[in-house]
């Protein structure tokens, strides 16, 4: 399996967007994962909706100047996962979410990006779980359909605090929506105490993969402290003839203590580590 690497622009949030893209290209990446997050002062849904044509034009210019292509757009509409969640109980919030999503589809098409990631939703204490889950399923199915019509693949990223916070709940959610795929990040499961051997069962559903060091109770760690079985993950991806990206996704934020790693060094080290397994057949992965 020939590995395709990308790097998240939000690995380096203290830099301007142009600086982020230039650095990612300087590191040797040809592809970038873009984070369209409410917390980002340069790449946010609000800025996109305020002036879609200008936003797209300037972003395309910066990407062209850095000689980068977009491997994935990761959408988070609210400041936190429970803010403007896909299954928000308020109909008006969900309608606005849909409007934002349509703008993002147009953006992806303009950028030539074929993959779009989002969050699965959260549990709202005031809402019965079955209703909360049903709403998440309905909205996710709608996003999948709209993406398909636009020639894109939409996937969800299970994460800490979501309705897909462990392997069992993720598999249950996948069963409700045929052909739904995952932006798979082992770190969220490992941090919650699950074993890599258990998380491996999600590999068949992966259309995009986030990679960074992780360990129990630590969503993000250095490679030296990492407890994720990347070798086992790559072997299973190869057996599935995976053709998607491995996105280096170190982040820098107070959330879950993800501001305690040297993102620049760890991105380089992890890519070098994973590159050892850049092979053309599953048998060759036993190195």
TAWO-V455165 format. One line per field, one symbol per residue. ss: DSSP state (A for helix, B for strand, O for the rest). phi: phi as a letter, one per 40 degrees, with the letter a starting at -180 (. if undefined). A space follows every 50 residues. Layout:
ss = ???
phi = ???
//
This chain:
ss = OOOOBBBBAAAAOOOOAAAAAAAAAAOOOOBBBBBBBOOOOOOOAAAAAA OAAAAAAAAAAAAAAAOOBBBBBBBBOOOOOOOOOOOOOOAAAAAAAAAA AAAAAAAAAAAOOOBBBBBOOOOOOOOOAAAAAAAAAAAAAAAAAAAAAO OOBBBBBOOOOOOOOOAAAAAAAAAAOOOOBBBBBAAAAAAOOOOAAAAA AAAAABBBBBBOBBBOOBBBBOOOOOOOOAAAAAAAAAAOOOOOOBBBOO OOOOAAAOOOOOAAAAAAAAAAAAAOOOOOOAAAAOO
phi = .ccbcbbccccbccccdccdcccccccgcbbbccbcbccccbbbdccdcc adccdcccccccccccfbbccabbcbcccbdccfcdbdccdcccccdccc cccccccdcccgcbbbbacchbccdcbddccccccccccccccccccccc gbbbbbbcadgccbcaccccccccccbdgcbbccbddcccccgccddccd ccddccbabcbacaadgbcbbcccccbcccccccccccccfdbccbccbc bbaccfgcbbbcdcccccccccccccbcbbadccccb
//
